[in-house]
Amino acid sequence: MTKFNYPLAKPYLDKKDIDGVIDVLNSGILGMGPKSKLFEEKMCKYTGAKYASTVSSGTAGLHLALKALNIREGEEVITTPFSFIASSNAILFEKAIPVFVDVDPIDFNIDVSKIEKAITKKTRAILVVHIFGRPAKIDEIQKIAKKYNLKVIEDACESLGTYYKNRHVGTLGDFGVIAFYPNKQITTGEGGIVITNNRDRKNLIDSLKNQGRGINMQWLKHSRLGYNYRMDDMSASLGSTQMDKFEWMNFEKARIAGYYNKYLEGTQNITTPPLSCKDGKYSWFVYVIQVPKNIRNNLIVELSERGIHSKPYLPSIHLQPFMKKKFGYKKGDFPICEKISAKTLALPFYIGLKEKDIVEITNTLKSLL
């Protein structure tokens, strides 16, 4: 494995995080303990959601949301091809069909103007992805959903701390899902959380993630088919202590993004990401630039040889091998998504990077260009 001077990402952990996990280990209550409830309460307070349910991953949360909305085999869910594969996989878990709509070339989110053309008699829901911590136009999506009686799931897995018109993303649909993999805004190792403003839906998620147990969670009594999608208490403790410093962490990520833009702005063959949007507030998950597609892959190799990790972010879902085989997708089906996918390049982005580090990374990048 290549050892990078500058890895693509790494989590920020302090003594409080570590001590909290050790306290859980010493307590002997490693699962289904009090830390999940504490983490849920902090998440509700921060996002403004009425209810939250911790889960084992963001993918698990998306699957549970679709299951809770009774999305069935052969039904269609409109979503975006520019996302991590989990947003589509979750739909396929229920044998439903992901129906892709091309994306906006500016914010990389689903192009709202193209959604209605994709709606058929089989359409049941819209799964909105707030990509890279950038808010999708969720109010316009909600209007379409209401017009056609569709459910809305917000994939906010990359968007803790993202707001759209003064409301936290994930709180505007039927369900929102946030994820905490180590490269996310906060981490629980693996893990995620489902947020909702409906008590019955919260209870259903709690049951589904816990082997289908009833509302009273009586041991070995199961009301429905369920899964083991629970979050353990070590992870929940880590999430809780991470939330205590999240505003500072979010600020630090924004500061680092600002340094990148400062030293890359105006560089030929590089398009830097916007630092803000008029309708909301970004939360920084990754720092992604755009470079000419004919040099992108060579840049990745050259940067790697100089100890700088970078990656294409993200490949188009519809051109993944199994998606092409299953649905017959081909190049040209979603041209804007494909154009973005061919040009995007994620650079090292994590708390701990100093201005001098950004200078070194950007100078190396510019010299290679």
C-alpha positions as CSV (number, residue, x, y, z in Angstrom):
1,M,0.0,0.0,0.0
2,T,1.3,3.4,-1.0
3,K,2.2,5.6,2.0
4,F,1.1,9.2,1.2
5,N,2.5,12.3,2.8
6,Y,-0.9,13.8,2.2
7,P,-3.7,11.1,2.3
8,L,-7.0,11.9,0.7
9,A,-8.8,12.0,4.0
10,K,-8.4,11.1,7.7
11,P,-10.7,11.6,10.7
12,Y,-10.1,14.1,13.4
13,L,-10.1,12.5,16.9
14,D,-9.2,14.0,20.2
15,K,-8.8,12.8,23.8
16,K,-12.5,13.3,24.5
17,D,-13.4,11.0,21.6
18,I,-11.0,8.3,22.8
19,D,-11.9,8.6,26.4
20,G,-15.6,8.3,25.6
21,V,-15.0,5.0,23.7
22,I,-12.8,3.6,26.5
23,D,-15.6,4.5,29.0
24,V,-18.1,2.4,27.0
25,L,-15.6,-0.5,26.8
26,N,-15.1,-0.3,30.6
27,S,-18.9,-0.2,31.2
28,G,-19.4,-3.5,29.5
29,I,-22.5,-2.2,27.7
30,L,-21.3,-2.3,24.1
31,G,-24.5,-2.5,22.2
32,M,-28.1,-1.2,22.7
33,G,-26.9,1.0,25.5
34,P,-27.5,4.7,26.4
35,K,-25.0,6.3,24.0
36,S,-27.2,5.8,20.9
37,K,-30.0,7.7,22.5
38,L,-27.6,10.5,23.5
39,F,-26.3,10.7,20.0
40,E,-29.8,10.8,18.6
41,E,-30.8,13.6,20.9
42,K,-27.7,15.7,19.9
43,M,-28.5,15.1,16.2
44,C,-32.1,16.2,16.6
45,K,-31.0,19.3,18.5
46,Y,-28.5,20.2,15.7
47,T,-30.6,19.5,12.6
48,G,-34.0,20.5,14.0
49,A,-35.4,17.0,13.2
50,K,-38.0,15.7,15.7
51,Y,-36.7,12.2,15.7
52,A,-33.5,10.3,14.9
53,S,-32.5,6.6,14.8
54,T,-28.8,5.5,14.7
55,V,-27.9,2.8,12.2
56,S,-24.9,0.8,11.2
57,S,-24.2,2.8,8.0
58,G,-25.6,5.4,5.7
59,T,-26.4,2.7,3.2
60,A,-28.4,0.8,5.9
61,G,-30.3,4.0,6.6
62,L,-31.2,4.5,2.9
63,H,-32.4,0.9,2.7
64,L,-34.5,1.3,5.9
65,A,-36.1,4.5,4.6
66,L,-37.1,2.8,1.3
67,K,-38.4,-0.2,3.3
68,A,-40.3,2.0,5.7
69,L,-42.0,3.7,2.8
70,N,-43.0,0.3,1.4
71,I,-41.2,0.7,-1.9
72,R,-41.9,-2.6,-3.8
73,E,-40.4,-4.7,-6.5
74,G,-40.7,-3.2,-9.9
75,E,-41.6,0.3,-8.7
76,E,-39.5,3.2,-9.7
77,V,-37.5,5.7,-7.6
78,I,-36.1,8.8,-9.3
79,T,-32.5,9.6,-8.3
80,T,-29.2,10.9,-9.6
81,P,-26.4,9.1,-11.5
82,F,-23.8,11.4,-9.9
83,S,-23.5,9.9,-6.4
84,F,-21.8,7.2,-4.4
85,I,-23.2,3.8,-5.5
86,A,-25.1,3.3,-2.2
87,S,-27.9,5.6,-3.2
88,S,-28.8,3.3,-6.1
89,N,-27.9,0.1,-4.4
90,A,-30.4,0.8,-1.6
91,I,-33.2,1.0,-4.3
92,L,-32.1,-2.2,-5.8
93,F,-32.1,-3.9,-2.4
94,E,-35.9,-3.7,-2.5
95,K,-35.9,-4.9,-6.2
96,A,-37.1,-1.4,-7.2
97,I,-35.7,0.4,-10.2
98,P,-33.5,3.5,-9.9
99,V,-34.5,6.0,-12.6
100,F,-31.7,8.4,-13.3
101,V,-32.1,12.1,-14.1
102,D,-29.1,14.1,-15.3
103,V,-27.5,16.7,-13.0
104,D,-27.0,20.4,-12.9
105,P,-23.6,21.4,-14.2
106,I,-23.1,24.0,-11.5
107,D,-23.9,22.3,-8.2
108,F,-23.8,18.6,-9.5
109,N,-27.1,17.9,-7.9
110,I,-30.2,16.4,-9.7
111,D,-31.5,18.8,-12.4
112,V,-35.0,19.7,-11.1
113,S,-36.2,20.8,-14.5
114,K,-35.8,17.2,-15.8
115,I,-37.6,15.3,-13.1
116,E,-41.1,15.5,-14.3
117,K,-40.2,14.0,-17.7
118,A,-38.9,10.9,-15.8
119,I,-42.1,10.3,-13.8
120,T,-44.2,7.3,-14.9
121,K,-47.2,5.4,-13.4
122,K,-44.6,3.2,-11.6
123,T,-42.8,6.1,-9.9
124,R,-43.2,6.0,-6.1
125,A,-40.5,8.2,-4.7
126,I,-37.6,10.6,-5.4
127,L,-34.3,9.9,-3.7
128,V,-32.5,13.2,-3.6
129,V,-28.7,13.3,-3.0
130,H,-27.2,16.4,-1.6
131,I,-23.8,15.8,-3.2
132,F,-20.5,16.9,-1.6
133,G,-22.3,18.9,1.1
134,R,-24.1,21.1,-1.4
135,P,-27.9,21.4,-1.0
136,A,-30.2,20.3,-3.8
137,K,-33.2,22.4,-4.6
138,I,-35.4,20.5,-2.2
139,D,-38.3,22.9,-2.1
140,E,-38.8,22.6,-5.9
141,I,-38.5,18.8,-5.6
142,Q,-41.1,18.8,-2.9
143,K,-43.5,20.7,-5.1
144,I,-43.1,18.0,-7.8
145,A,-43.5,15.2,-5.3
146,K,-46.7,16.7,-3.9
147,K,-48.1,17.2,-7.4
148,Y,-47.6,13.5,-8.2
149,N,-48.1,12.1,-4.7
150,L,-44.5,10.9,-4.4
151,K,-42.4,10.2,-1.3
152,V,-39.1,12.0,-0.8
153,I,-36.0,10.5,0.8
154,E,-33.0,12.9,1.3
155,D,-29.6,11.3,1.0
156,A,-27.7,13.7,3.2
157,C,-24.9,11.2,3.8
158,E,-22.3,13.7,2.7
159,S,-24.1,16.8,4.1
160,L,-24.2,17.1,7.9
161,G,-24.2,20.8,8.5
162,T,-25.7,21.7,5.1
163,Y,-28.7,24.0,5.1
164,Y,-31.2,24.9,2.4
165,K,-33.1,28.2,3.0
166,N,-32.3,28.0,6.8
167,R,-33.4,24.4,7.2
168,H,-31.0,21.5,7.6
169,V,-31.1,19.1,4.7
170,G,-32.6,15.8,5.6
171,T,-35.4,17.4,7.5
172,L,-37.5,18.4,4.4
173,G,-38.4,15.0,3.1
174,D,-40.2,12.0,4.5
175,F,-36.8,10.7,5.7
176,G,-33.2,12.0,5.8
177,V,-30.1,9.9,6.1
178,I,-26.7,11.1,7.3
179,A,-23.5,9.0,7.3
180,F,-20.4,9.0,9.4
181,Y,-17.7,7.0,7.6
182,P,-14.2,8.3,8.5
183,N,-14.0,10.7,5.6
184,K,-17.3,12.4,6.5
185,Q,-17.8,15.7,8.4
186,I,-17.9,13.7,11.7
187,T,-17.2,10.0,12.1
188,T,-18.4,7.0,14.1
189,G,-16.1,4.7,12.2
190,E,-18.9,3.1,10.3
191,G,-22.4,4.4,11.0
192,G,-25.3,6.6,10.0
193,I,-28.5,8.1,11.3
194,V,-32.0,8.3,9.9
195,I,-33.9,11.5,10.8
196,T,-37.6,12.2,10.4
197,N,-40.4,14.4,11.8
198,N,-42.9,11.6,12.1
199,R,-43.0,9.5,15.3
200,D,-44.6,6.5,13.6
201,R,-41.8,6.4,11.0
202,K,-39.2,6.7,13.7
203,N,-40.7,3.7,15.5
204,L,-40.8,1.7,12.3
205,I,-37.1,2.4,11.6
206,D,-36.3,1.4,15.2
207,S,-38.1,-1.8,14.7
208,L,-36.7,-2.6,11.2
209,K,-33.1,-2.0,12.3
210,N,-33.5,-4.2,15.3
211,Q,-34.6,-7.5,13.8
212,G,-38.2,-6.4,13.5
213,R,-38.9,-6.2,17.2
214,G,-42.1,-4.4,18.3
215,I,-42.3,-0.9,19.7
216,N,-41.6,-2.1,23.2
217,M,-38.5,-3.9,21.9
218,Q,-39.3,-7.1,23.8
219,W,-36.5,-9.6,23.5
220,L,-37.2,-12.4,21.0
221,K,-40.6,-11.1,20.0
222,H,-40.7,-9.9,16.4
223,S,-43.5,-8.0,14.7
224,R,-42.1,-7.9,11.2
225,L,-39.2,-8.9,9.0
226,G,-36.2,-6.8,10.1
227,Y,-32.4,-6.5,9.9
228,N,-29.5,-6.0,12.2
229,Y,-28.7,-2.5,11.3
230,R,-28.0,-1.2,14.8
231,M,-25.2,1.1,15.8
232,D,-23.0,-0.2,18.6
233,D,-22.4,2.0,21.7
234,M,-18.7,2.6,21.0
235,S,-19.6,4.2,17.7
236,A,-22.5,6.2,19.2
237,S,-20.2,7.5,21.9
238,L,-17.8,8.7,19.2
239,G,-20.6,10.4,17.3
240,S,-21.8,12.1,20.5
241,T,-18.4,13.6,21.3
242,Q,-17.7,14.5,17.7
243,M,-21.0,16.5,17.6
244,D,-19.7,18.5,20.6
245,K,-17.0,20.1,18.4
246,F,-18.8,19.9,15.0
247,E,-19.1,23.6,14.5
248,W,-15.4,24.0,15.0
249,M,-14.6,21.1,12.7
250,N,-17.0,22.5,10.0
251,F,-15.2,25.8,10.2
252,E,-11.8,24.2,9.9
253,K,-12.9,22.4,6.7
254,A,-14.2,25.6,5.2
255,R,-10.9,27.3,6.1
256,I,-8.9,24.7,4.3
257,A,-11.2,24.9,1.3
258,G,-10.6,28.6,1.2
259,Y,-6.9,28.1,1.2
260,Y,-7.2,25.7,-1.8
261,N,-9.3,28.3,-3.7
262,K,-6.9,31.0,-2.8
263,Y,-3.9,29.2,-4.4
264,L,-5.7,27.6,-7.3
265,E,-8.1,30.3,-8.4
266,G,-7.2,31.5,-11.9
267,T,-4.9,28.6,-12.7
268,Q,-5.3,27.5,-16.3
269,N,-7.0,24.1,-16.7
270,I,-8.4,24.1,-13.1
271,T,-11.9,24.9,-12.1
272,T,-12.3,25.4,-8.4
273,P,-15.5,24.6,-6.5
274,P,-17.7,27.5,-5.2
275,L,-17.3,28.3,-1.6
276,S,-21.0,29.2,-1.0
277,C,-24.4,29.3,-2.6
278,K,-27.2,31.8,-2.4
279,D,-30.0,29.5,-1.2
280,G,-28.1,27.7,1.6
281,K,-25.0,26.9,3.5
282,Y,-22.3,24.4,2.4
283,S,-20.8,21.8,4.7
284,W,-17.5,20.6,3.4
285,F,-17.1,16.8,2.8
286,V,-14.5,16.7,0.0
287,Y,-12.6,19.3,-2.0
288,V,-13.1,18.5,-5.6
289,I,-11.7,20.5,-8.6
290,Q,-12.2,19.9,-12.3
291,V,-9.3,19.4,-14.7
292,P,-9.3,18.4,-18.4
293,K,-10.3,14.7,-18.7
294,N,-7.4,13.9,-21.1
295,I,-4.9,14.7,-18.3
296,R,-6.9,13.8,-15.1
297,N,-5.7,10.1,-14.8
298,N,-2.1,11.0,-15.5
299,L,-2.3,13.7,-12.8
300,I,-3.5,11.2,-10.3
301,V,-0.5,9.0,-11.0
302,E,2.0,11.9,-10.9
303,L,0.6,13.3,-7.7
304,S,0.7,9.8,-6.1
305,E,4.4,9.5,-7.0
306,R,5.0,12.7,-5.1
307,G,3.1,11.5,-2.0
308,I,-0.2,13.3,-2.7
309,H,-3.3,11.1,-2.8
310,S,-6.1,12.1,-5.2
311,K,-9.1,10.4,-6.7
312,P,-11.7,10.8,-9.4
313,Y,-14.9,11.8,-7.5
314,L,-17.3,10.4,-8.5
315,P,-17.6,7.9,-11.4
316,S,-21.1,7.9,-13.0
317,I,-23.3,5.2,-11.5
318,H,-25.0,4.2,-14.7
319,L,-21.6,3.4,-16.2
320,Q,-20.6,1.0,-13.4
321,P,-20.1,-2.5,-14.9
322,F,-23.0,-4.2,-13.1
323,M,-25.4,-1.3,-13.9
324,K,-24.5,-1.4,-17.6
325,K,-25.1,-5.2,-17.6
326,K,-28.4,-5.0,-15.7
327,F,-30.0,-2.0,-17.4
328,G,-28.1,-1.6,-20.7
329,Y,-26.8,1.9,-19.9
330,K,-24.2,3.3,-22.3
331,K,-22.0,6.4,-22.6
332,G,-24.1,9.4,-23.7
333,D,-27.2,8.5,-21.6
334,F,-26.6,11.2,-19.1
335,P,-24.0,13.5,-20.7
336,I,-23.7,16.2,-18.1
337,C,-23.1,13.7,-15.4
338,E,-20.5,11.9,-17.6
339,K,-18.8,15.2,-18.4
340,I,-18.4,16.0,-14.7
341,S,-17.3,12.5,-13.8
342,A,-14.6,12.6,-16.4
343,K,-13.1,15.9,-15.0
344,T,-13.5,15.8,-11.2
345,L,-10.4,15.3,-9.0
346,A,-10.6,15.1,-5.2
347,L,-7.5,16.5,-3.4
348,P,-6.3,15.8,0.2
349,F,-8.9,17.3,2.6
350,Y,-8.9,16.9,6.4
351,I,-8.5,18.8,9.6
352,G,-4.8,19.2,10.3
353,L,-3.8,20.5,6.9
354,K,-2.0,23.9,7.3
355,E,-1.8,26.7,4.8
356,K,1.8,25.7,4.1
357,D,0.6,22.2,3.2
358,I,-2.0,23.6,0.8
359,V,0.8,25.7,-0.8
360,E,2.9,22.5,-1.3
361,I,0.0,20.5,-2.7
362,T,-1.2,23.3,-5.1
363,N,2.3,24.2,-6.2
364,T,2.9,20.5,-7.1
365,L,-0.3,20.3,-8.9
366,K,0.3,23.5,-10.9
367,S,3.9,22.4,-11.8
368,L,2.5,19.1,-13.2
369,L,-0.1,21.0,-15.2
